[in-house]
C-alpha cells in the first residue's frame, strides 16, 4: 500500500472528492501531503507512530474553511525515508519547504505529539510565515520534565517507550516482525479506552511501519537527541508572540500542555478535549474540528 489518499481504506465518505495527494521534492527529500479545501492555508503535522491519516476525521470539516495540507514528515507515510536527518530543525525546515512548494507564503499550523515539537520549531524559526499555532498532547523537550526510569505502574505503561525508542539498534530488532504487538500496544494504552482507535485504523498504521525504512525512521525521531537542544536554543531567542492554542486530552496531558507552551509563547490559551486521551483527532474529531475552526478563523 502506497499510503496516498487514493490507496488507504476507511476514509470519510466523499473524502477523495475534496482531497488529493501531492508529492514535492524539498532538498532531495520527497515529501507527501494530502491537500484540499479553500481558504487560508492550514498545515497539519502528524503524530508518532502515525502519518497524515491520523487527521482524516477532522479534515473534511476543516476544508470548508481552509486549504488543508496534511503532511507526512520524512520517514512517515508516503514520504521518503532517509537513514538520518530526524532532528526537529530539519523536519521543521522541510515542512516550510513543502508549504513553499505548494505556493503558501504564510499559513496556520496545528501539530500534536511529534507534530507539536516540529510545529513549535517551525514557528520559532520562521516567525514571518506562521500566523497562528495549535500545539497538542506532547511534552516540550527542554521544558517539560522527563519522567524517571522507574515510575508507578500506570505511568510506566504510558511513558516507557521514550527510553525504548531511543536505543541504538535492539529496538528495531525486537519490533521487526512484531509491529502489531508493539504499535498496537501504543494505541491501546494511550487512548482513553483500548477500543477508541478502531482496529481498522491501527492496521493501517501497523502496515505502514512494516517497511524496515519506516520502522527505522520511527525510532530515529527519538534518537535525534539534538532536538531538545534546538528547542531550548530557539526559546532563548524570545517567546512566540502569535496566538497559540495548547490542547491536552481530559485523560491525557490535560493542562500540562498549556503549562509547557506558556514558557515559550506569550500569547497562549489552553483547552482540554473532553473524553479523550492522546489521539485527539481520532478520539474527539468533532470537538477538535470545531476548536480548530474557532481558533483559526
MOHUQUI-V750943 format. One record per pair of residues at least 4 apart in sequence whose ideal C-beta (glycine too) atoms are under 7 Angstrom apart, sorted by the first residue. I is the first residue (numbers start at 1). J is the second residue. If there is no record, write none. Layout:
I_J, I_J
This chain:
1_7, 1_8, 1_207, 2_7, 2_78, 3_7, 3_8, 3_51, 3_77, 3_78, 3_208, 4_21, 4_32, 4_78, 5_16, 5_19, 5_20, 5_21, 5_34, 6_16, 6_21, 8_53, 8_204, 9_200, 9_204, 10_200, 10_201, 11_15, 11_16, 11_56, 12_56, 12_57, 12_60, 14_18, 15_19, 15_56, 15_60, 18_36, 18_37, 18_60, 18_63, 19_34, 19_35, 19_36, 19_59, 20_35, 20_36, 21_32, 21_34, 21_78, 22_33, 22_35, 22_102, 23_30, 23_31, 23_32, 24_31, 24_98, 24_101, 24_102, 25_30, 26_31, 26_94, 26_97, 26_98, 26_101, 27_97, 29_74, 29_80, 29_82, 29_94, 30_79, 30_80, 31_71, 31_72, 31_74, 31_79, 31_94, 31_98, 32_72, 32_77, 32_78, 32_79, 33_52, 33_69, 33_70, 33_71, 33_72, 33_98, 34_52, 34_70, 35_68, 35_69, 35_102, 36_63, 36_68, 37_62, 37_63, 37_64, 37_66, 37_67, 37_68, 38_67, 39_65, 39_66, 39_67, 40_66, 40_67, 40_108, 41_66, 41_67, 41_69, 41_99, 41_104, 41_107, 41_108, 42_62, 42_66, 42_67, 42_68, 42_69, 42_107, 42_108, 42_110, 42_296, 43_69, 43_71, 43_95, 43_99, 43_107, 43_108, 43_109, 44_55, 44_68, 44_69, 44_70, 44_71, 44_110, 45_71, 45_95, 45_109, 45_110, 45_111, 45_115, 45_118, 45_119, 46_50, 46_51, 46_52, 46_54, 46_72, 46_73, 46_76, 46_114, 46_115, 47_54, 47_112, 47_113, 47_114, 47_115, 48_113, 48_114, 48_218, 48_221, 49_183, 49_186, 49_205, 49_209, 49_218, 50_54, 50_205, 51_72, 51_76, 51_77, 51_208, 52_70, 52_71, 52_72, 52_77, 53_204, 54_281, 54_282, 55_59, 55_70, 55_281, 57_281, 57_282, 57_285, 58_62, 58_281, 58_285, 58_288, 58_289, 59_63, 59_68, 59_70, 61_289, 61_293, 62_66, 62_68, 62_289, 62_292, 62_293, 63_68, 65_293, 65_297, 66_296, 69_99, 69_102, 71_95, 71_98, 72_76, 72_77, 72_78, 72_79, 73_79, 73_91, 73_95, 73_118, 74_79, 74_80, 74_81, 74_82, 74_85, 74_91, 74_94, 75_79, 75_81, 75_86, 75_214, 75_217, 75_218, 75_220, 77_208, 81_213, 81_214, 81_217, 84_220, 85_90, 86_91, 86_217, 86_220, 86_221, 86_224, 87_91, 87_224, 87_226, 87_227, 87_230, 88_92, 88_117, 88_118, 88_121, 88_227, 88_230, 88_231, 89_93, 89_121, 89_125, 89_230, 90_94, 91_95, 91_118, 92_96, 92_118, 92_121, 92_122, 92_125, 93_97, 93_125, 94_98, 95_99, 95_118, 95_122, 96_100, 96_122, 96_126, 96_129, 97_101, 98_102, 99_104, 99_107, 105_129, 106_129, 106_131, 107_129, 107_130, 107_131, 108_131, 108_132, 108_296, 109_119, 109_122, 109_123, 109_130, 109_133, 110_134, 110_292, 111_115, 111_116, 111_118, 111_119, 111_135, 112_116, 112_136, 112_137, 112_138, 112_280, 113_137, 113_138, 114_118, 114_221, 115_119, 116_120, 116_135, 116_136, 116_137, 116_138, 117_121, 117_138, 117_140, 117_141, 117_227, 117_231, 118_122, 119_123, 119_133, 119_135, 120_124, 120_135, 120_140, 120_231, 120_264, 121_125, 121_230, 121_231, 121_234, 122_126, 122_130, 123_127, 123_130, 123_133, 123_240, 123_242, 124_234, 124_240, 125_234, 126_130, 130_242, 131_242, 132_242, 132_243, 132_295, 132_296, 133_240, 133_242, 133_244, 134_245, 134_247, 134_292, 134_295, 135_244, 135_246, 135_257, 135_261, 136_247, 136_257, 136_280, 137_247, 137_248, 137_249, 137_252, 137_253, 137_257, 137_278, 137_280, 139_144, 139_260, 140_144, 140_231, 140_260, 140_261, 140_264, 141_227, 141_228, 141_231, 142_228, 142_231, 142_232, 143_260, 143_263, 143_264, 144_260, 147_151, 147_155, 147_159, 149_163, 151_155, 151_156, 151_159, 152_156, 153_157, 155_159, 156_160, 157_189, 158_189, 158_190, 160_164, 161_165, 161_186, 164_171, 165_171, 165_219, 165_222, 166_222, 166_223, 167_171, 169_173, 170_174, 171_175, 171_219, 172_176, 172_215, 172_216, 172_219, 175_179, 175_182, 175_215, 176_212, 176_215, 178_182, 179_183, 179_206, 179_209, 179_210, 179_215, 180_184, 180_206, 181_185, 183_187, 183_205, 183_206, 183_209, 184_188, 184_202, 184_206, 185_189, 186_190, 187_191, 187_197, 187_202, 188_194, 190_277, 190_278, 190_279, 191_196, 191_197, 191_277, 191_278, 191_279, 191_283, 192_196, 192_251, 192_275, 192_276, 192_277, 192_283, 196_283, 197_201, 197_202, 197_279, 197_282, 199_203, 201_205, 201_282, 202_206, 203_207, 204_208, 205_209, 206_210, 208_214, 209_214, 209_215, 209_218, 211_215, 212_216, 213_217, 214_218, 216_220, 219_223, 220_224, 226_230, 227_231, 228_232, 229_233, 230_234, 231_235, 232_236, 235_264, 239_264, 239_265, 239_266, 240_244, 240_264, 240_265, 240_266, 241_266, 241_267, 242_267, 243_267, 244_261, 244_265, 244_267, 244_268, 245_269, 245_271, 245_295, 246_257, 246_258, 246_261, 246_268, 246_270, 247_257, 247_271, 247_273, 247_280, 248_252, 248_253, 248_254, 248_255, 248_256, 248_257, 248_258, 248_272, 249_253, 249_273, 249_276, 249_277, 249_278, 249_280, 250_254, 250_272, 250_273, 250_274, 250_275, 250_276, 251_276, 251_277, 252_276, 252_277, 252_278, 253_257, 254_272, 255_259, 255_270, 255_272, 256_260, 257_261, 258_262, 258_268, 258_270, 261_265, 261_268, 262_268, 271_291, 273_280, 273_284, 273_287, 273_288, 274_287, 275_284, 276_280, 276_283, 276_284, 277_283, 279_283, 280_284, 280_288, 281_285, 281_288, 284_288, 285_289, 286_290, 287_291, 288_292, 289_293, 290_294, 291_295, 292_296, 293_297
